[in-house]
Amino acid sequence: MTESVVLVINSGSSSLKYRLLEPDSGKSRIDGIVEQIGERSSPVADHEAALHLAFDRFAQAGIDLDNCGLVAVGHRVVHGGKTFYRPTVIDEALIAKVKELAPLAPLHNPPAVQGIEVARRLLPDVPHVAVFDTAFFHDLPAAAATYAIDREVAEKWRIRRYGFHGTSHQYVSEQAAAFLGKPLDSLNQIVLHLGNGSSASAIAAGRPVETSMGLTPMEGLVMGTRSGDIDPGIISYLYRSAQMSVEDIESMLNHRSGVLGIAGEQDFRRLREMIESGDHTAQLAYDVFIHRLRKYIGAYLAVLGRTDVLTFTAGIGENAAQVRRDALAGMAGLGIELDEHRNTAAATEARRISADNSTVTVLVIPTNEELAIARDCVQAIGQGDG
């Protein structure tokens, strides 16, 4: 019997990531990325051409999508607003609603819709499922989800803290519990998803009670190109005094801020080389990143009251031992102590990096958002648990 497979698509403005995998075993059949979509020098004119290119790669690898056991196509959609908080089979009404939510995620939702529309045309005979980045945080406590602004304005314009990277935070928190052999609902956890986009969450008994991203994926930690938390007065100040348009300010905060904005470089491997060569702006960018991260860790320790597990994940979290060391330095009084050998040991699998006497267990858990999305798809189309 052919193992069921799901095609997971993550469609960005100029890229399309794909992975074909088996939800039950977690085995990946093929994965890749098509980049520079629509750029002048690129032969890939649009998302339809990108998906055709991906299908060509499948054929070259000997994979026939018509006969490989494909049961669904899963689409990562960043913003589900208040409406979508579980994996949902896609129809025209859902597409219209995701388009309507575009102002809440102008960089993410429009290309997701493009990817959905193209994939539905090219693969019309299987269900397509939207999995929303905000879903895990849908039920944040009101005190955590509410901004202290005019209530009528907030309600009219759907302004609240939605949170993002939810698929990763949920998957990693579940994997942490499994790694420790403990029930999910017995643990209080902090999850640090550190990559080009970074976010933190506090999870009590399996339910999120705080997260760092807000109305948009710009709030919270310092990121590769995004500012994270800033004084909102900066925006009006730049608008009035620097005569910058709202679009220019938004573009700066999304694309020319964060580590890149300070140091001119966002890759942490290159940043480390710059620091070692004596580059003071690179050191400052790193210090600002670490300082903000430590602030959030401290805040979430307070929010949870008792913390059992702290987990690093995503590209930086999984691979940058120095970041993990500096983020947790001097926290022995808070019950957090790293084992230096465990932290620096070369490894790619889930592992414990805390000292034996650390009250808080510190883990590194590789995230796998595509697998989580694939499993959500199977549940959504009614093929789960069997």
C-alpha positions in Angstrom: 0.0 0.0 0.0 1.3 3.4 -1.0 2.1 5.7 2.0 0.0 8.9 2.0 1.9 12.0 1.2 1.2 15.7 1.5 2.7 18.5 -0.5 3.5 21.5 1.7 3.9 24.9 0.0 5.1 28.2 1.6 4.7 30.9 -0.9 6.6 34.2 -0.4 6.6 37.3 -2.5 9.7 36.2 -4.5 10.1 32.6 -3.4 8.3 29.3 -3.2 9.4 26.6 -0.8 8.0 23.1 -1.2 8.3 19.8 0.5 6.6 16.5 -0.3 6.5 14.3 2.8 4.8 11.4 4.6 2.8 12.7 7.6 2.9 9.4 9.5 6.6 8.7 9.3 7.8 12.2 8.8 9.9 11.1 5.9 10.6 13.8 3.3 10.4 12.6 -0.4 11.7 15.9 -1.9 12.1 19.5 -0.9 13.5 22.7 -2.3 13.0 26.3 -3.0 12.4 28.4 -6.1 13.8 31.9 -5.7 13.9 35.3 -7.5 10.3 34.9 -8.7 9.3 37.8 -11.0 12.7 39.5 -10.7 14.1 41.0 -13.9 17.1 38.7 -14.2 15.1 35.6 -13.4 13.6 33.1 -15.8 10.9 32.3 -13.3 8.2 34.9 -14.3 5.6 34.2 -11.6 4.3 31.7 -9.0 2.8 29.4 -11.7 6.1 29.1 -13.4 7.7 28.4 -10.0 5.3 25.6 -9.3 5.8 24.1 -12.7 9.6 24.2 -12.1 9.0 22.4 -8.8 7.0 19.8 -10.6 9.8 19.3 -13.1 12.1 18.7 -10.2 9.7 16.0 -8.9 9.7 14.3 -12.3 13.5 14.4 -12.5 13.6 12.7 -9.1 11.2 10.0 -10.4 8.2 11.3 -8.5 4.8 11.1 -10.3 2.3 13.4 -8.4 -0.6 11.5 -9.9 0.6 8.2 -8.5 2.6 8.9 -5.4 -0.3 8.8 -2.8 -0.8 12.6 -2.7 -3.8 13.2 -0.4 -3.6 17.0 0.2 -1.7 20.2 -0.5 -0.9 22.2 2.6 -0.4 26.0 2.4 1.3 28.1 5.1 -0.8 31.3 5.6 0.7 33.8 8.0 -2.4 35.7 9.1 -5.7 34.2 9.9 -7.1 37.1 11.9 -9.8 36.3 14.4 -11.6 34.1 11.8 -9.2 31.2 11.2 -7.8 29.3 14.1 -7.6 25.8 12.9 -6.5 24.1 9.7 -9.2 24.7 7.1 -10.0 23.2 3.7 -9.7 26.0 1.1 -12.6 27.2 -0.9 -13.4 30.5 -2.6 -14.8 32.0 0.5 -11.6 31.3 2.5 -9.5 32.8 -0.3 -11.6 36.0 -0.3 -11.2 36.2 3.5 -7.4 35.8 3.4 -7.3 38.6 0.8 -9.4 40.7 3.1 -6.8 40.1 5.9 -4.0 41.3 3.7 -3.6 44.7 5.4 -2.7 42.9 8.6 0.1 41.0 6.8 0.8 42.9 3.6 4.2 41.1 3.0 2.8 37.6 3.6 -0.9 37.1 2.8 -0.9 38.3 -0.8 1.8 35.9 -2.0 0.2 33.1 0.0 -3.0 33.7 -1.9 -1.0 33.6 -5.2 0.5 30.3 -4.3 -2.9 28.9 -3.3 -4.6 30.0 -6.5 -1.9 28.6 -8.7 -1.7 25.3 -6.8 -5.4 24.8 -6.9 -5.4 25.3 -10.7 -2.5 22.9 -11.2 -3.6 20.3 -8.7 -7.4 20.5 -8.8 -8.2 16.9 -7.8 -6.8 16.9 -4.2 -8.0 19.1 -1.3 -6.0 22.1 -0.4 -5.7 23.1 3.2 -4.7 26.4 4.8 -2.7 26.2 8.0 -2.4 29.6 9.8 0.7 30.9 11.6 -1.6 32.7 14.1 -3.8 29.8 15.0 -1.9 28.5 18.0 -2.1 31.9 19.7 -5.8 32.4 18.9 -6.8 31.9 22.6 -4.2 34.0 24.2 -5.5 35.4 27.5 -7.2 38.7 27.0 -4.6 40.5 29.1 -1.9 39.3 26.8 -3.8 39.8 23.5 -5.2 43.3 24.2 -3.4 46.5 23.3 -4.0 49.4 25.6 -5.5 51.7 23.0 -9.0 53.1 22.4 -11.3 50.0 22.6 -13.7 51.1 19.8 -10.8 51.7 17.4 -9.2 48.4 18.3 -12.5 46.5 17.8 -13.4 48.2 14.5 -9.9 47.6 13.0 -9.4 44.1 14.5 -6.3 45.3 16.4 -5.0 42.7 18.9 -1.9 40.7 19.4 -2.2 37.7 17.1 1.2 36.1 17.4 3.1 34.2 14.7 5.3 31.2 14.1 2.5 29.4 15.9 3.0 26.1 14.0 6.7 26.0 15.1 5.9 27.0 18.8 3.2 24.3 19.0 5.3 21.6 17.4 8.4 22.3 19.4 6.6 22.5 22.7 5.0 19.1 22.0 8.4 17.6 20.9 10.0 19.0 24.1 7.4 17.1 26.2 7.9 14.0 24.2 11.7 14.2 24.5 11.4 14.5 28.3 8.7 11.7 28.4 6.3 14.0 30.3 2.7 15.0 29.6 2.4 18.3 27.8 -0.1 19.6 30.3 2.4 19.0 33.1 5.0 21.5 31.8 5.5 25.2 31.7 7.7 26.1 28.8 9.5 29.0 27.1 10.1 28.4 23.4 12.6 30.7 21.5 12.2 30.5 17.8 15.3 32.3 16.6 15.9 32.8 12.9 15.7 35.6 10.4 12.3 36.1 11.9 12.4 35.5 15.7 9.7 35.1 18.3 9.3 33.8 21.9 6.4 32.2 23.6 5.4 31.3 27.1 3.3 28.1 27.2 1.5 26.9 30.4 0.2 23.3 30.4 0.3 23.2 26.6 -1.6 26.5 26.1 0.2 29.7 25.1 -0.2 32.5 27.6 2.2 35.1 26.0 4.1 35.6 22.7 6.4 38.3 21.4 4.9 39.0 18.0 1.7 41.1 17.8 -0.7 42.5 15.3 2.1 41.9 12.7 5.3 39.9 12.7 7.3 43.0 13.5 6.7 43.2 17.3 9.0 41.6 19.8 12.6 40.4 19.4 15.2 42.0 17.3 15.3 40.1 14.0 17.4 39.8 10.8 15.8 42.8 9.1 12.9 43.7 11.4 13.1 46.1 14.3 11.1 44.3 16.9 9.8 46.5 19.7 10.2 50.2 19.2 8.6 53.3 20.7 5.6 54.0 18.5 6.4 57.7 18.7 9.3 57.0 16.4 6.9 56.5 13.5 5.1 59.8 13.9 8.4 61.6 14.6 9.9 60.3 11.3 6.7 61.1 9.5 6.6 64.7 10.7 10.3 65.6 11.1 12.1 63.4 8.5 9.1 63.7 6.0 9.2 59.9 5.5 6.0 58.4 4.2 4.2 55.7 6.1 5.2 53.2 3.3 8.9 54.3 3.7 8.8 53.9 7.4 7.1 50.5 7.2 9.6 49.3 4.6 12.5 50.5 6.8 11.1 48.7 9.9 10.6 45.5 7.9 13.5 45.4 5.6 16.3 47.7 6.8 16.2 47.3 10.6 17.1 44.7 13.1 20.6 43.3 12.9 20.9 44.3 9.3 19.9 47.9 10.1 22.7 48.2 12.7 25.5 46.2 11.2 24.7 46.0 7.5 24.7 42.2 7.8 22.0 39.8 8.9 23.7 36.4 8.6 24.8 35.4 12.1 27.8 33.4 10.8 29.0 36.5 8.9 28.2 38.7 11.9 30.4 36.5 14.1 33.3 36.8 11.6 32.8 40.6 11.6 32.9 40.7 15.4 36.1 38.6 15.5 37.7 41.1 13.1 37.0 43.9 15.5 33.9 45.4 13.8 32.2 47.5 16.5 28.8 47.9 14.7 28.6 44.1 14.3 29.3 43.7 18.1 26.6 46.3 18.8 24.0 44.6 16.6 24.8 41.3 18.4 24.6 42.9 21.8 21.2 44.5 21.0 19.9 41.2 19.8 21.0 39.4 22.9 19.8 42.1 25.3 16.3 42.0 23.9 16.2 38.2 24.0 17.3 38.2 27.6 14.6 40.8 28.5 11.9 38.5 27.0 13.3 35.4 28.8 13.1 37.3 32.1 9.6 38.5 31.4 8.4 35.0 30.5 9.9 33.5 33.6 7.8 36.0 35.6 4.7 35.4 33.5 4.9 31.6 34.1 6.0 31.8 37.7 7.4 28.2 37.4 9.3 27.3 34.3 10.2 23.7 33.6 11.7 23.8 30.1 13.3 26.4 27.9 13.8 25.4 24.3 15.9 26.9 21.4 14.8 26.3 17.9 15.0 27.5 14.2 18.2 28.4 12.3 20.0 30.5 14.9 18.5 28.8 17.9 19.5 25.3 16.7 23.0 26.2 15.4 24.5 29.2 17.3 25.9 27.9 20.5 27.3 31.4 21.3 23.8 32.9 21.1 22.5 30.3 23.5 25.3 30.8 25.9 25.0 34.6 25.9 21.3 34.5 26.1 21.4 32.5 29.4 24.6 33.8 30.9 24.4 34.7 34.6 20.9 33.1 35.1 21.9 30.5 37.7 20.0 32.5 40.3 16.9 32.0 38.1 17.5 28.2 37.9 19.1 28.2 34.5 22.5 26.7 33.9 24.1 25.5 30.7 26.5 22.6 30.4 29.2 24.1 28.1 30.2 20.8 26.6 26.6 19.9 25.8 25.9 23.3 24.4 28.9 23.3 22.0 28.8 19.7 20.9 28.1 19.3 17.2 24.7 17.7 16.8 21.5 18.1 14.7 19.0 16.1 16.8 16.9 17.1 19.8 19.2 17.4 22.9 19.5 18.6 26.4 22.1 21.4 26.9 21.5 22.3 30.5 23.7 21.2 33.4 22.4 18.4 35.6 21.8 20.7 38.5 19.8 23.2 36.4 16.3 23.6 37.8 15.0 24.6 34.3 15.8 22.0 31.6 17.3 23.7 28.5 16.8 21.9 25.2 17.5 22.4 21.5 14.7 21.0 19.4 14.8 21.2 15.6 11.6 22.7 14.3 9.7 21.0 11.5 6.9 23.3 10.4 6.3 21.4 7.2 5.7 18.1 9.0 3.4 19.9 11.5 1.5 21.4 8.5 1.3 18.0 6.8 -0.2 16.4 9.9 -2.6 19.3 10.3 -3.7 18.7 6.7 -4.5 15.0 7.3 -6.6 16.0 10.3 -8.4 18.7 8.4 -9.4 16.3 5.5 -10.6 13.6 8.0 -7.8 11.1 7.5 -6.2 11.4 10.9 -6.0 8.8 13.6 -6.2 5.9 11.3 
